Amino acid sequence: MPTASAAVLSVRVSASERALLEAAAEQASTNLSDFVRRRALEAAESDLLNRRIVTIAAKDWARFEAWAGSPAQEVPALRRLSKTRPVWQK
């Protein structure tokens, strides 16, 4: 886990929300600040990874179209992976 930076982020929560966050942090054996930071980062990563709209700058559009229109390339590691049994089936 990366160390905390000097930047401060302040969030207002109700008393009941704080109590819920504190209980969850205690269950996770961490302090409130670390718990909230970790969960906020996880949520941010998830939101970014699940985006449905991707913006490509106009200057990069031709290069993107060339890439998208090029023939697929085989990735040997993925080919090997596709031939292995999933762990839950062993």
C-alpha positions in Angstrom: 0.0 0.0 0.0 1.5 3.4 -1.0 2.2 5.8 1.8 -0.2 8.7 2.4 0.7 12.0 0.8 0.6 15.5 2.3 -2.6 16.3 0.3 -5.7 16.5 2.5 -9.2 15.6 1.2 -12.1 16.6 3.4 -15.5 14.9 3.2 -18.6 15.8 5.1 -20.7 12.8 6.4 -23.6 12.5 8.8 -23.1 11.0 12.2 -24.7 7.7 11.1 -22.5 7.6 8.0 -19.4 8.2 10.1 -20.4 5.4 12.5 -20.9 3.0 9.6 -17.5 3.9 8.1 -15.8 3.5 11.5 -17.4 0.1 12.1 -16.3 -1.0 8.6 -12.8 0.3 9.2 -12.6 -1.6 12.5 -13.8 -4.8 10.8 -11.0 -4.3 8.3 -8.5 -3.8 11.1 -7.5 -0.4 9.9 -8.1 3.2 10.8 -10.9 5.3 9.4 -8.6 7.4 7.2 -6.9 4.4 5.6 -10.2 2.6 5.1 -11.9 5.5 3.4 -8.8 6.3 1.2 -8.5 2.6 0.1 -12.2 2.2 -0.6 -12.4 5.6 -2.5 -9.4 4.6 -4.7 -11.0 1.2 -5.4 -14.3 2.8 -6.4 -12.4 5.4 -8.6 -10.5 2.6 -10.3 -13.6 0.6 -10.9 -15.5 3.6 -12.3 -12.7 4.4 -14.7 -12.3 0.8 -15.8 -16.1 0.5 -16.4 -16.4 3.6 -18.6 -18.6 3.1 -21.6 -17.4 6.2 -23.5 -13.8 6.5 -24.5 -12.6 9.9 -25.8 -9.9 9.9 -28.4 -8.3 13.2 -29.3 -8.7 14.3 -32.9 -4.9 14.3 -33.4 -4.8 10.6 -32.5 -7.9 9.4 -34.4 -6.1 8.3 -37.6 -3.6 6.3 -35.6 -6.4 4.7 -33.6 -8.3 3.7 -36.8 -5.1 2.2 -38.2 -4.7 0.2 -35.1 -8.3 -0.9 -34.9 -8.3 -1.9 -38.6 -5.1 -3.9 -38.5 -5.2 -7.7 -38.3 -5.3 -9.3 -34.9 -2.0 -10.4 -33.5 -1.6 -13.6 -31.6 -0.3 -13.3 -28.0 1.4 -16.6 -27.2 0.9 -16.2 -23.4 -2.9 -15.7 -23.9 -3.0 -18.8 -26.2 -1.3 -20.9 -23.5 -3.6 -19.5 -20.8 -6.7 -20.3 -22.9 -5.6 -24.0 -22.9 -5.2 -24.3 -19.2 -8.0 -25.5 -16.9 -9.4 -22.9 -14.4 -8.2 -23.5 -10.9 -11.8 -24.1 -9.6 -12.1 -27.1 -12.0 -8.9 -28.9 -10.9 
